[in-house]
Amino acid sequence: MSTENRFTDKISNELTAQLPAIEFDGEVVVVDDERAVEAACAYLAAQPMIGFDTETRPSFRAGVTFRVSLLQLSSPERCFLFRLNRIPLSKPILQLLGDERVPKIGADVAGDLRSLRQIRHFRDGGFVDLQQIAPEWGIEEKSLRKLSAIVLGKRVSKAQRLSNWEATTLTDKQRTYAATDAWVCTRIYERLQRTPKAPRPTPPPAAAAPA
């Protein structure tokens, strides 16, 4: 564990943009065939921790929205991209999302789960939201990009965020972007766990009772 917490509470967009980029360099597995789901989930269920994120096709028209296109679940070495516009949100995936024994680390977890439940209702378990726990280390930022900047000193690119996640074939840049968003959550969490939390403010002394 680090001996000191030097995390800043906030960071500007300008400072974030100057940081070196961080990218997932492990194996990216696109799961667009239902026959591959069970093996992928079995691998992930055996991990001590997995990163979690989703992507949705952007809409550029008022009143038009799309369901979740992609579910990303990542170990340190391998990230699975489940193309939910091609395969169902099936039982092996739902069992993994509900497994309390497998910590699933994300940012804005509630929003991602809400989007997934537009496809199919399920019970979740074992989720850790970086947005919820970061204040324990004195961090006030909420976005994954800035959490990475503060905790890891690295910049997560958001260049592919508004790309078409329902394209016939995902580009290499889309795959790397999607995998990085899930994987980096575990890197941030691990670093937080090795760092002392911010000290709690000392409450003011109680006023003396009148004589």
C-alpha positions as CSV (number, residue, x, y, z in Angstrom):
1,M,0.0,0.0,0.0
2,S,1.2,3.5,-0.8
3,T,2.2,5.5,2.3
4,E,0.5,8.7,1.2
5,N,-2.6,9.8,-0.6
6,R,-1.6,12.5,-3.2
7,F,-4.7,12.4,-5.3
8,T,-6.1,15.8,-6.2
9,D,-9.8,16.4,-5.8
10,K,-10.3,17.7,-9.4
11,I,-8.4,18.0,-12.7
12,S,-9.0,20.3,-15.6
13,N,-9.7,19.2,-19.2
14,E,-6.5,20.9,-20.2
15,L,-4.3,19.0,-17.8
16,T,-6.1,15.7,-18.6
17,A,-5.4,16.2,-22.3
18,Q,-1.7,16.6,-21.7
19,L,-1.3,13.2,-20.0
20,P,-0.1,10.1,-21.8
21,A,-2.8,7.8,-23.2
22,I,-3.6,4.5,-21.6
23,E,-4.9,1.6,-23.8
24,F,-5.8,-2.1,-23.2
25,D,-3.1,-4.2,-24.9
26,G,-4.5,-7.6,-24.1
27,E,-6.7,-9.9,-26.2
28,V,-10.0,-8.5,-27.4
29,V,-12.6,-11.2,-28.1
30,V,-15.8,-10.1,-30.0
31,V,-18.7,-12.3,-29.0
32,D,-21.3,-12.1,-31.8
33,D,-22.3,-15.8,-31.8
34,E,-24.5,-17.1,-29.0
35,R,-22.6,-20.4,-29.1
36,A,-19.5,-18.6,-27.7
37,V,-21.3,-17.0,-24.8
38,E,-21.1,-19.8,-22.3
39,A,-17.3,-20.3,-22.6
40,A,-16.7,-16.6,-22.3
41,C,-18.8,-16.3,-19.2
42,A,-17.1,-19.4,-17.6
43,Y,-13.7,-17.7,-18.1
44,L,-14.9,-14.4,-16.6
45,A,-16.5,-16.1,-13.7
46,A,-13.1,-17.6,-12.7
47,Q,-11.5,-14.2,-12.5
48,P,-10.8,-12.4,-9.1
49,M,-12.2,-9.2,-10.6
50,I,-13.6,-8.0,-13.9
51,G,-14.1,-4.6,-15.5
52,F,-17.6,-3.6,-16.7
53,D,-18.9,-1.1,-19.2
54,T,-21.5,-0.8,-22.0
55,E,-21.7,1.1,-25.3
56,T,-24.9,2.3,-27.1
57,R,-25.3,3.5,-30.7
58,P,-25.5,7.3,-30.5
59,S,-28.6,9.0,-31.8
60,F,-28.3,12.4,-33.5
61,R,-32.1,12.9,-33.8
62,A,-34.4,14.2,-31.1
63,G,-36.6,11.5,-29.6
64,V,-34.7,8.6,-31.1
65,T,-32.8,6.3,-28.8
66,F,-31.3,2.9,-29.2
67,R,-30.8,-0.1,-26.9
68,V,-27.4,-1.2,-25.6
69,S,-25.2,-2.4,-28.4
70,L,-22.2,-3.7,-26.6
71,L,-21.4,-5.2,-23.1
72,Q,-17.7,-5.2,-22.2
73,L,-16.4,-7.5,-19.5
74,S,-12.6,-7.6,-19.0
75,S,-10.0,-9.5,-17.1
76,P,-6.4,-8.0,-17.0
77,E,-5.5,-10.1,-20.0
78,R,-8.6,-10.6,-22.0
79,C,-11.7,-8.4,-22.8
80,F,-14.9,-9.8,-24.1
81,L,-17.2,-7.6,-26.2
82,F,-20.7,-9.0,-26.2
83,R,-22.6,-7.6,-29.2
84,L,-26.0,-7.4,-27.8
85,N,-27.4,-6.1,-31.1
86,R,-26.5,-9.5,-32.5
87,I,-27.0,-11.9,-29.5
88,P,-29.5,-12.1,-26.7
89,L,-28.8,-11.1,-23.1
90,S,-28.8,-14.8,-22.2
91,K,-28.7,-16.8,-19.0
92,P,-24.9,-17.2,-18.7
93,I,-24.4,-13.5,-19.0
94,L,-27.2,-12.8,-16.5
95,Q,-25.8,-15.3,-14.0
96,L,-22.4,-13.6,-14.2
97,L,-24.0,-10.1,-13.7
98,G,-25.7,-11.4,-10.6
99,D,-22.8,-13.3,-9.1
100,E,-21.8,-11.7,-5.8
101,R,-18.6,-13.7,-5.7
102,V,-17.2,-11.9,-8.8
103,P,-16.5,-8.2,-8.2
104,K,-17.5,-6.2,-11.3
105,I,-15.9,-2.7,-11.4
106,G,-17.4,0.1,-13.4
107,A,-18.2,3.8,-13.5
108,D,-21.8,5.0,-13.5
109,V,-22.8,1.4,-12.9
110,A,-26.4,2.3,-12.2
111,G,-26.8,3.9,-15.6
112,D,-25.3,0.9,-17.4
113,L,-27.5,-1.5,-15.5
114,R,-30.5,0.6,-16.2
115,S,-29.7,0.4,-20.0
116,L,-29.2,-3.4,-19.9
117,R,-32.6,-3.8,-18.1
118,Q,-34.3,-2.2,-21.1
119,I,-33.4,-5.5,-22.9
120,R,-34.2,-7.9,-20.0
121,H,-34.8,-7.6,-16.3
122,F,-32.3,-9.3,-14.1
123,R,-30.9,-9.2,-10.5
124,D,-27.4,-7.8,-10.3
125,G,-24.7,-8.5,-7.6
126,G,-21.1,-7.8,-6.9
127,F,-20.9,-4.4,-8.6
128,V,-18.5,-1.6,-7.4
129,D,-19.1,1.9,-8.8
130,L,-15.9,4.0,-9.0
131,Q,-18.1,7.1,-8.9
132,Q,-19.5,6.1,-5.6
133,I,-16.3,5.2,-3.8
134,A,-13.9,7.8,-5.2
135,P,-14.9,10.4,-2.7
136,E,-13.5,8.2,0.1
137,W,-10.1,9.1,-1.4
138,G,-11.0,12.8,-1.7
139,I,-11.7,12.7,-5.4
140,E,-14.7,14.7,-6.6
141,E,-14.5,13.9,-10.3
142,K,-17.0,11.5,-11.8
143,S,-16.1,10.8,-15.4
144,L,-13.9,7.7,-16.1
145,R,-11.6,9.9,-18.1
146,K,-10.8,12.2,-15.1
147,L,-10.8,9.3,-12.6
148,S,-8.1,7.7,-14.7
149,A,-6.2,11.0,-15.0
150,I,-6.2,11.6,-11.2
151,V,-5.6,8.0,-10.0
152,L,-3.4,6.6,-12.8
153,G,-1.9,9.8,-14.3
154,K,-3.1,8.5,-17.7
155,R,-5.6,9.7,-20.2
156,V,-8.5,7.6,-21.5
157,S,-9.3,8.5,-25.1
158,K,-13.0,9.2,-25.8
159,A,-12.6,9.6,-29.5
160,Q,-14.7,6.6,-30.4
161,R,-17.6,7.2,-28.0
162,L,-20.0,8.5,-30.7
163,S,-19.1,6.0,-33.3
164,N,-21.6,3.4,-34.6
165,W,-21.6,0.5,-32.2
166,E,-24.0,-1.4,-34.4
167,A,-21.8,-1.3,-37.5
168,T,-21.4,-4.6,-39.4
169,T,-17.8,-4.9,-38.1
170,L,-16.3,-3.1,-35.2
171,T,-13.1,-1.3,-36.2
172,D,-9.8,-1.9,-34.4
173,K,-10.1,1.5,-32.8
174,Q,-13.6,0.7,-31.6
175,R,-12.5,-2.6,-30.1
176,T,-9.5,-1.0,-28.3
177,Y,-11.6,1.9,-27.0
178,A,-14.4,-0.4,-25.7
179,A,-11.9,-2.8,-24.1
180,T,-10.0,0.0,-22.5
181,D,-13.1,1.5,-20.9
182,A,-13.9,-1.8,-19.1
183,W,-10.3,-2.8,-18.2
184,V,-9.1,0.5,-16.9
185,C,-11.9,0.4,-14.2
186,T,-10.0,-2.5,-12.6
187,R,-6.7,-0.6,-12.8
188,I,-8.2,2.4,-11.1
189,Y,-9.8,0.2,-8.4
190,E,-6.6,-1.7,-7.7
191,R,-4.7,1.6,-7.3
192,L,-7.3,3.0,-4.9
193,Q,-7.1,-0.1,-2.8
194,R,-3.3,0.3,-2.4
195,T,-3.7,4.0,-1.4
196,P,-4.8,5.3,2.1
197,K,-8.2,7.0,2.0
198,A,-8.5,10.7,2.6
199,P,-8.6,11.6,6.3
200,R,-12.0,12.5,7.6
201,P,-12.3,16.1,8.7
202,T,-12.1,16.5,12.4
203,P,-15.4,17.7,13.9
204,P,-15.3,21.0,15.7
205,P,-15.1,20.7,19.5
206,A,-18.5,20.9,21.2
207,A,-19.4,24.2,22.8
208,A,-19.1,24.3,26.5
209,A,-22.4,24.3,28.4
210,P,-23.3,27.6,30.0
211,A,-22.5,27.8,33.7
